[in-house]
Amino acid sequence: MSGANRIVAIDGPAAAGKGTLARRIARALGLPYLDTGLLYRAVARRVLDRDAGPADPAHAEAEALALRSEDLERTDLRTPEVDRAAALVASVPAVRAALLSFQRRFGREGGAVLDGRDIGTIIFPDARAKLFVTASVDARARRRWLELRARGVDAALDAVRADMQARDAADASRAAAPLRAADDAVVLDTTALDADQAFAAALAVLAQAGLTAGPSAEA
Ligand code: C5P
């Protein structure tokens, strides 16, 4: 695949800081960015809108095949209900198969930064650089809770932590493309790092892989 030498794969559990980091890396390298979690969220949203059970593989597959780019623009993809339903539809092999070629096409031409759960293991196993971004459960739960509060969602920290742990457990234990670090991924633990420190650590990993950021890297 021609763009493979400019693919950056970023995987990790929920609320580890993947999205913020991936966006910044993409800007610094001048590459497009794809939040692959949004694909599963949009499929889940479509299933919920039809009052169908997200655990039913046939419904989930039908909605994955019917997915349109405008589904990704919806503003209701980050609710706790969609969090749970996304993890359910993501465990259906036919859903993953339906979303695979879109993800590969996105990066194949000129390279890209993609974040998710299986980018370094399944989608782009030969990515130029692979990061597995993680943090302690407490740190991640707190970040997600602060994020929800900033959006005006009133949730108890304990409930946010429990939901997050359940989703991580489901993502890591499913048979289809489970959440795990690729053997050649560099693990970046952001528990004690702020966003700038995590970005600096990531740039060092990218430089090792021969991907150098331009002047906008400081932005
Ligand atoms: O990253 P985000 O939290 O938005 O992902 C929502 C859900 O989508 C995850 O919990 C996971 O079940 C699924 N997902 C996945 N593979 C990806 C990205 C997300 O299974 N590459």
py3Dmol code that shows the C-alpha trace and the ligand (Angstrom):
import py3Dmol

protein = """\
ATOM      1  CA  MET A   1       0.000   0.000   0.000  1.00  0.00           C
ATOM      2  CA  SER A   2       1.571   3.224  -1.176  1.00  0.00           C
ATOM      3  CA  GLY A   3       0.764   5.501   1.769  1.00  0.00           C
ATOM      4  CA  ALA A   4       1.743   2.942   4.397  1.00  0.00           C
ATOM      5  CA  ASN A   5       4.970   4.703   5.174  1.00  0.00           C
ATOM      6  CA  ARG A   6       2.958   7.718   6.386  1.00  0.00           C
ATOM      7  CA  ILE A   7       0.426   5.870   8.535  1.00  0.00           C
ATOM      8  CA  VAL A   8       0.350   6.584  12.254  1.00  0.00           C
ATOM      9  CA  ALA A   9      -1.745   4.085  14.248  1.00  0.00           C
ATOM     10  CA  ILE A  10      -2.928   5.155  17.690  1.00  0.00           C
ATOM     11  CA  ASP A  11      -4.787   2.645  19.823  1.00  0.00           C
ATOM     12  CA  GLY A  12      -5.768   2.408  23.461  1.00  0.00           C
ATOM     13  CA  PRO A  13      -8.651   2.202  25.943  1.00  0.00           C
ATOM     14  CA  ALA A  14     -11.371   4.824  26.442  1.00  0.00           C
ATOM     15  CA  ALA A  15     -10.429   8.335  27.575  1.00  0.00           C
ATOM     16  CA  ALA A  16      -6.682   7.730  27.439  1.00  0.00           C
ATOM     17  CA  GLY A  17      -6.183  10.938  25.452  1.00  0.00           C
ATOM     18  CA  LYS A  18      -5.899   9.303  22.009  1.00  0.00           C
ATOM     19  CA  GLY A  19      -8.130  11.783  20.201  1.00  0.00           C
ATOM     20  CA  THR A  20      -6.420  14.950  21.414  1.00  0.00           C
ATOM     21  CA  LEU A  21      -3.015  13.466  20.721  1.00  0.00           C
ATOM     22  CA  ALA A  22      -3.957  12.070  17.311  1.00  0.00           C
ATOM     23  CA  ARG A  23      -5.419  15.396  16.171  1.00  0.00           C
ATOM     24  CA  ARG A  24      -2.279  17.233  17.204  1.00  0.00           C
ATOM     25  CA  ILE A  25       0.005  14.703  15.521  1.00  0.00           C
ATOM     26  CA  ALA A  26      -2.043  14.922  12.335  1.00  0.00           C
ATOM     27  CA  ARG A  27      -1.745  18.704  12.301  1.00  0.00           C
ATOM     28  CA  ALA A  28       1.989  18.563  12.972  1.00  0.00           C
ATOM     29  CA  LEU A  29       2.636  16.034  10.204  1.00  0.00           C
ATOM     30  CA  GLY A  30       0.166  17.593   7.767  1.00  0.00           C
ATOM     31  CA  LEU A  31      -1.838  14.360   7.534  1.00  0.00           C
ATOM     32  CA  PRO A  32      -5.600  13.738   7.605  1.00  0.00           C
ATOM     33  CA  TYR A  33      -7.050  12.341  10.813  1.00  0.00           C
ATOM     34  CA  LEU A  34      -9.723   9.696  11.282  1.00  0.00           C
ATOM     35  CA  ASP A  35     -11.393   9.018  14.634  1.00  0.00           C
ATOM     36  CA  THR A  36     -12.465   5.428  13.923  1.00  0.00           C
ATOM     37  CA  GLY A  37     -14.531   5.260  17.124  1.00  0.00           C
ATOM     38  CA  LEU A  38     -16.949   7.637  15.406  1.00  0.00           C
ATOM     39  CA  LEU A  39     -17.723   4.964  12.790  1.00  0.00           C
ATOM     40  CA  TYR A  40     -18.854   2.506  15.470  1.00  0.00           C
ATOM     41  CA  ARG A  41     -20.693   5.264  17.313  1.00  0.00           C
ATOM     42  CA  ALA A  42     -22.556   6.271  14.156  1.00  0.00           C
ATOM     43  CA  VAL A  43     -23.554   2.652  13.463  1.00  0.00           C
ATOM     44  CA  ALA A  44     -24.779   2.359  17.063  1.00  0.00           C
ATOM     45  CA  ARG A  45     -26.753   5.609  16.746  1.00  0.00           C
ATOM     46  CA  ARG A  46     -28.483   4.339  13.610  1.00  0.00           C
ATOM     47  CA  VAL A  47     -29.400   1.073  15.352  1.00  0.00           C
ATOM     48  CA  LEU A  48     -30.761   2.938  18.395  1.00  0.00           C
ATOM     49  CA  ASP A  49     -32.743   5.318  16.167  1.00  0.00           C
ATOM     50  CA  ARG A  50     -34.539   2.327  14.690  1.00  0.00           C
ATOM     51  CA  ASP A  51     -35.334   1.002  18.153  1.00  0.00           C
ATOM     52  CA  ALA A  52     -33.404  -2.121  17.277  1.00  0.00           C
ATOM     53  CA  GLY A  53     -31.219  -3.961  19.787  1.00  0.00           C
ATOM     54  CA  PRO A  54     -27.542  -3.067  19.283  1.00  0.00           C
ATOM     55  CA  ALA A  55     -26.594  -6.602  20.329  1.00  0.00           C
ATOM     56  CA  ASP A  56     -28.464  -8.084  17.344  1.00  0.00           C
ATOM     57  CA  PRO A  57     -25.780  -8.815  14.695  1.00  0.00           C
ATOM     58  CA  ALA A  58     -28.199  -8.582  11.745  1.00  0.00           C
ATOM     59  CA  HIS A  59     -29.424  -5.084  12.693  1.00  0.00           C
ATOM     60  CA  ALA A  60     -25.913  -3.898  13.413  1.00  0.00           C
ATOM     61  CA  GLU A  61     -24.581  -5.199  10.090  1.00  0.00           C
ATOM     62  CA  ALA A  62     -27.458  -3.647   8.114  1.00  0.00           C
ATOM     63  CA  GLU A  63     -26.772  -0.229   9.669  1.00  0.00           C
ATOM     64  CA  ALA A  64     -23.007  -0.533   9.113  1.00  0.00           C
ATOM     65  CA  LEU A  65     -23.643  -1.240   5.422  1.00  0.00           C
ATOM     66  CA  ALA A  66     -26.049   1.722   5.219  1.00  0.00           C
ATOM     67  CA  LEU A  67     -23.672   4.173   6.958  1.00  0.00           C
ATOM     68  CA  ARG A  68     -23.330   7.581   5.234  1.00  0.00           C
ATOM     69  CA  SER A  69     -20.730  10.274   5.805  1.00  0.00           C
ATOM     70  CA  GLU A  70     -23.401  12.615   7.220  1.00  0.00           C
ATOM     71  CA  ASP A  71     -23.997  10.094  10.036  1.00  0.00           C
ATOM     72  CA  LEU A  72     -20.524  10.990  11.322  1.00  0.00           C
ATOM     73  CA  GLU A  73     -21.474  14.668  11.597  1.00  0.00           C
ATOM     74  CA  ARG A  74     -24.236  14.074  14.147  1.00  0.00           C
ATOM     75  CA  THR A  75     -23.871  15.824  17.469  1.00  0.00           C
ATOM     76  CA  ASP A  76     -25.417  13.023  19.526  1.00  0.00           C
ATOM     77  CA  LEU A  77     -22.693  10.402  19.123  1.00  0.00           C
ATOM     78  CA  ARG A  78     -21.011  10.876  22.498  1.00  0.00           C
ATOM     79  CA  THR A  79     -23.747  10.053  24.970  1.00  0.00           C
ATOM     80  CA  PRO A  80     -23.389   7.254  27.559  1.00  0.00           C
ATOM     81  CA  GLU A  81     -26.117   5.320  25.710  1.00  0.00           C
ATOM     82  CA  VAL A  82     -24.095   5.444  22.478  1.00  0.00           C
ATOM     83  CA  ASP A  83     -20.881   4.528  24.396  1.00  0.00           C
ATOM     84  CA  ARG A  84     -22.504   1.253  25.421  1.00  0.00           C
ATOM     85  CA  ALA A  85     -24.196   0.521  22.107  1.00  0.00           C
ATOM     86  CA  ALA A  86     -20.981   1.254  20.153  1.00  0.00           C
ATOM     87  CA  ALA A  87     -19.088  -1.399  22.122  1.00  0.00           C
ATOM     88  CA  LEU A  88     -21.894  -3.880  21.340  1.00  0.00           C
ATOM     89  CA  VAL A  89     -22.002  -3.265  17.583  1.00  0.00           C
ATOM     90  CA  ALA A  90     -18.171  -3.242  17.510  1.00  0.00           C
ATOM     91  CA  SER A  91     -18.117  -6.854  18.693  1.00  0.00           C
ATOM     92  CA  VAL A  92     -20.005  -8.008  15.574  1.00  0.00           C
ATOM     93  CA  PRO A  93     -17.496  -9.312  12.974  1.00  0.00           C
ATOM     94  CA  ALA A  94     -19.731  -8.315  10.031  1.00  0.00           C
ATOM     95  CA  VAL A  95     -19.819  -4.713  11.303  1.00  0.00           C
ATOM     96  CA  ARG A  96     -16.032  -4.617  11.519  1.00  0.00           C
ATOM     97  CA  ALA A  97     -15.765  -6.111   8.031  1.00  0.00           C
ATOM     98  CA  ALA A  98     -18.151  -3.472   6.646  1.00  0.00           C
ATOM     99  CA  LEU A  99     -16.030  -0.641   8.097  1.00  0.00           C
ATOM    100  CA  LEU A 100     -12.621  -2.046   7.234  1.00  0.00           C
ATOM    101  CA  SER A 101     -12.231  -0.929   3.631  1.00  0.00           C
ATOM    102  CA  PHE A 102     -13.330   2.651   4.419  1.00  0.00           C
ATOM    103  CA  GLN A 103     -10.583   2.896   7.043  1.00  0.00           C
ATOM    104  CA  ARG A 104      -7.936   1.420   4.750  1.00  0.00           C
ATOM    105  CA  ARG A 105      -8.923   3.664   1.858  1.00  0.00           C
ATOM    106  CA  PHE A 106      -8.736   6.699   4.118  1.00  0.00           C
ATOM    107  CA  GLY A 107      -5.055   6.143   4.831  1.00  0.00           C
ATOM    108  CA  ARG A 108      -3.846   4.357   1.752  1.00  0.00           C
ATOM    109  CA  GLU A 109      -3.174   7.265  -0.616  1.00  0.00           C
ATOM    110  CA  GLY A 110      -1.170   9.898   1.191  1.00  0.00           C
ATOM    111  CA  GLY A 111      -0.968   8.519   4.697  1.00  0.00           C
ATOM    112  CA  ALA A 112      -3.049   9.429   7.749  1.00  0.00           C
ATOM    113  CA  VAL A 113      -3.316   9.367  11.498  1.00  0.00           C
ATOM    114  CA  LEU A 114      -6.034   6.991  12.733  1.00  0.00           C
ATOM    115  CA  ASP A 115      -7.054   6.290  16.291  1.00  0.00           C
ATOM    116  CA  GLY A 116      -9.112   3.401  17.628  1.00  0.00           C
ATOM    117  CA  ARG A 117      -8.696  -0.049  19.121  1.00  0.00           C
ATOM    118  CA  ASP A 118      -7.372  -2.201  16.261  1.00  0.00           C
ATOM    119  CA  ILE A 119      -5.529   0.191  13.959  1.00  0.00           C
ATOM    120  CA  GLY A 120      -2.057  -1.197  14.632  1.00  0.00           C
ATOM    121  CA  THR A 121      -3.190  -4.818  14.863  1.00  0.00           C
ATOM    122  CA  ILE A 122      -5.775  -5.209  12.059  1.00  0.00           C
ATOM    123  CA  ILE A 123      -6.392  -2.106   9.948  1.00  0.00           C
ATOM    124  CA  PHE A 124      -2.767  -1.098   9.308  1.00  0.00           C
ATOM    125  CA  PRO A 125      -0.482  -3.795  10.719  1.00  0.00           C
ATOM    126  CA  ASP A 126       2.385  -2.292   8.699  1.00  0.00           C
ATOM    127  CA  ALA A 127       1.844   1.304   9.884  1.00  0.00           C
ATOM    128  CA  ARG A 128       5.024   3.386  10.016  1.00  0.00           C
ATOM    129  CA  ALA A 129       4.498   4.286  13.685  1.00  0.00           C
ATOM    130  CA  LYS A 130       2.261   2.679  16.307  1.00  0.00           C
ATOM    131  CA  LEU A 131       1.388   4.137  19.662  1.00  0.00           C
ATOM    132  CA  PHE A 132      -0.664   2.435  22.351  1.00  0.00           C
ATOM    133  CA  VAL A 133      -1.906   5.261  24.546  1.00  0.00           C
ATOM    134  CA  THR A 134      -3.101   4.355  28.001  1.00  0.00           C
ATOM    135  CA  ALA A 135      -3.490   5.751  31.545  1.00  0.00           C
ATOM    136  CA  SER A 136      -4.709   4.488  34.921  1.00  0.00           C
ATOM    137  CA  VAL A 137      -8.420   3.779  35.259  1.00  0.00           C
ATOM    138  CA  ASP A 138      -8.776   6.596  37.791  1.00  0.00           C
ATOM    139  CA  ALA A 139      -7.053   9.141  35.581  1.00  0.00           C
ATOM    140  CA  ARG A 140      -9.152   8.148  32.568  1.00  0.00           C
ATOM    141  CA  ALA A 141     -12.425   8.143  34.499  1.00  0.00           C
ATOM    142  CA  ARG A 142     -11.666  11.583  35.869  1.00  0.00           C
ATOM    143  CA  ARG A 143     -10.846  12.965  32.426  1.00  0.00           C
ATOM    144  CA  ARG A 144     -14.064  11.554  30.956  1.00  0.00           C
ATOM    145  CA  TRP A 145     -16.071  12.917  33.906  1.00  0.00           C
ATOM    146  CA  LEU A 146     -14.572  16.414  33.486  1.00  0.00           C
ATOM    147  CA  GLU A 147     -15.276  16.228  29.748  1.00  0.00           C
ATOM    148  CA  LEU A 148     -18.921  15.301  30.398  1.00  0.00           C
ATOM    149  CA  ARG A 149     -19.288  18.097  32.945  1.00  0.00           C
ATOM    150  CA  ALA A 150     -17.831  20.608  30.509  1.00  0.00           C
ATOM    151  CA  ARG A 151     -20.582  19.537  28.082  1.00  0.00           C
ATOM    152  CA  GLY A 152     -23.202  20.035  30.784  1.00  0.00           C
ATOM    153  CA  VAL A 153     -23.775  16.301  31.384  1.00  0.00           C
ATOM    154  CA  ASP A 154     -24.332  15.610  35.064  1.00  0.00           C
ATOM    155  CA  ALA A 155     -22.862  12.179  35.875  1.00  0.00           C
ATOM    156  CA  ALA A 156     -21.398  10.633  39.031  1.00  0.00           C
ATOM    157  CA  LEU A 157     -17.673   9.902  38.846  1.00  0.00           C
ATOM    158  CA  ASP A 158     -18.201   6.332  40.111  1.00  0.00           C
ATOM    159  CA  ALA A 159     -20.773   5.618  37.429  1.00  0.00           C
ATOM    160  CA  VAL A 160     -18.487   7.038  34.733  1.00  0.00           C
ATOM    161  CA  ARG A 161     -15.636   4.836  35.993  1.00  0.00           C
ATOM    162  CA  ALA A 162     -17.845   1.709  36.095  1.00  0.00           C
ATOM    163  CA  ASP A 163     -19.198   2.313  32.566  1.00  0.00           C
ATOM    164  CA  MET A 164     -15.712   2.892  31.237  1.00  0.00           C
ATOM    165  CA  GLN A 165     -14.325  -0.254  32.835  1.00  0.00           C
ATOM    166  CA  ALA A 166     -17.207  -2.323  31.477  1.00  0.00           C
ATOM    167  CA  ARG A 167     -16.614  -0.959  27.968  1.00  0.00           C
ATOM    168  CA  ASP A 168     -12.839  -1.583  28.156  1.00  0.00           C
ATOM    169  CA  ALA A 169     -13.449  -5.127  29.391  1.00  0.00           C
ATOM    170  CA  ALA A 170     -15.865  -5.784  26.523  1.00  0.00           C
ATOM    171  CA  ASP A 171     -13.449  -4.280  23.976  1.00  0.00           C
ATOM    172  CA  ALA A 172     -10.500  -6.310  25.282  1.00  0.00           C
ATOM    173  CA  SER A 173     -12.314  -9.639  25.617  1.00  0.00           C
ATOM    174  CA  ARG A 174     -14.274  -9.767  22.350  1.00  0.00           C
ATOM    175  CA  ALA A 175     -13.202 -12.331  19.764  1.00  0.00           C
ATOM    176  CA  ALA A 176     -13.203  -9.903  16.804  1.00  0.00           C
ATOM    177  CA  ALA A 177     -10.251  -7.493  16.792  1.00  0.00           C
ATOM    178  CA  PRO A 178      -9.901  -7.163  20.567  1.00  0.00           C
ATOM    179  CA  LEU A 179      -8.319  -4.089  22.098  1.00  0.00           C
ATOM    180  CA  ARG A 180      -4.627  -4.817  22.583  1.00  0.00           C
ATOM    181  CA  ALA A 181      -1.283  -3.235  21.857  1.00  0.00           C
ATOM    182  CA  ALA A 182       0.368  -4.459  18.652  1.00  0.00           C
ATOM    183  CA  ASP A 183       3.629  -6.265  19.397  1.00  0.00           C
ATOM    184  CA  ASP A 184       5.568  -3.437  17.756  1.00  0.00           C
ATOM    185  CA  ALA A 185       3.584  -0.552  19.333  1.00  0.00           C
ATOM    186  CA  VAL A 186       5.236   1.875  21.719  1.00  0.00           C
ATOM    187  CA  VAL A 187       3.177   2.124  24.922  1.00  0.00           C
ATOM    188  CA  LEU A 188       2.628   5.696  26.075  1.00  0.00           C
ATOM    189  CA  ASP A 189       1.226   5.948  29.617  1.00  0.00           C
ATOM    190  CA  THR A 190      -0.280   9.418  30.030  1.00  0.00           C
ATOM    191  CA  THR A 191      -1.345   9.035  33.693  1.00  0.00           C
ATOM    192  CA  ALA A 192       1.194  11.599  34.882  1.00  0.00           C
ATOM    193  CA  LEU A 193       1.469  13.583  31.647  1.00  0.00           C
ATOM    194  CA  ASP A 194      -0.408  16.669  30.533  1.00  0.00           C
ATOM    195  CA  ALA A 195      -1.372  17.087  26.876  1.00  0.00           C
ATOM    196  CA  ASP A 196       1.873  18.899  25.968  1.00  0.00           C
ATOM    197  CA  GLN A 197       4.045  16.272  27.623  1.00  0.00           C
ATOM    198  CA  ALA A 198       2.154  13.454  25.910  1.00  0.00           C
ATOM    199  CA  PHE A 199       2.567  15.244  22.568  1.00  0.00           C
ATOM    200  CA  ALA A 200       6.320  15.683  23.123  1.00  0.00           C
ATOM    201  CA  ALA A 201       6.683  11.995  24.001  1.00  0.00           C
ATOM    202  CA  ALA A 202       4.710  11.023  20.890  1.00  0.00           C
ATOM    203  CA  LEU A 203       6.844  13.257  18.640  1.00  0.00           C
ATOM    204  CA  ALA A 204       9.948  11.480  19.934  1.00  0.00           C
ATOM    205  CA  VAL A 205       8.426   8.120  18.958  1.00  0.00           C
ATOM    206  CA  LEU A 206       7.495   9.447  15.511  1.00  0.00           C
ATOM    207  CA  ALA A 207      10.988  10.846  14.973  1.00  0.00           C
ATOM    208  CA  GLN A 208      12.410   7.398  15.764  1.00  0.00           C
ATOM    209  CA  ALA A 209      10.161   6.057  13.010  1.00  0.00           C
ATOM    210  CA  GLY A 210      11.443   8.727  10.613  1.00  0.00           C
ATOM    211  CA  LEU A 211       8.324  10.909  10.715  1.00  0.00           C
ATOM    212  CA  THR A 212       9.320  14.475  11.416  1.00  0.00           C
ATOM    213  CA  ALA A 213       6.921  17.289  12.227  1.00  0.00           C
ATOM    214  CA  GLY A 214       7.030  20.667  10.522  1.00  0.00           C
ATOM    215  CA  PRO A 215       7.098  24.078  12.266  1.00  0.00           C
ATOM    216  CA  SER A 216       3.380  23.798  13.173  1.00  0.00           C
ATOM    217  CA  ALA A 217       4.329  21.028  15.666  1.00  0.00           C
ATOM    218  CA  GLU A 218       4.485  23.640  18.418  1.00  0.00           C
ATOM    219  CA  ALA A 219       0.862  24.706  17.813  1.00  0.00           C
TER     220      ALA A 219
END
"""
ligand_1 = """\
21
C5P
O -12.931 5.574 20.672
P -14.399 5.588 21.099
O -14.561 5.565 22.580
O -15.168 6.665 20.446
O -14.972 4.208 20.516
C -16.285 3.779 20.795
C -16.329 2.269 20.740
O -16.101 1.848 19.387
C -15.253 1.542 21.551
O -15.650 1.285 22.883
C -15.074 0.253 20.783
O -16.026 -0.714 21.176
C -15.363 0.635 19.353
N -14.168 0.795 18.536
C -13.589 -0.345 18.016
N -12.534 -0.246 17.159
C -12.031 0.948 16.833
C -12.584 2.133 17.387
C -13.651 2.013 18.256
O -14.023 -1.451 18.311
N -11.006 1.020 15.962
"""
view = py3Dmol.view(width=600, height=400)
view.addModel(protein, "pdb")
view.setStyle({"model": 0}, {"cartoon": {"style": "trace"}})
view.addModel(ligand_1, "xyz")
view.setStyle({"model": 1}, {"stick": {}})
view.zoomTo()
view.show()
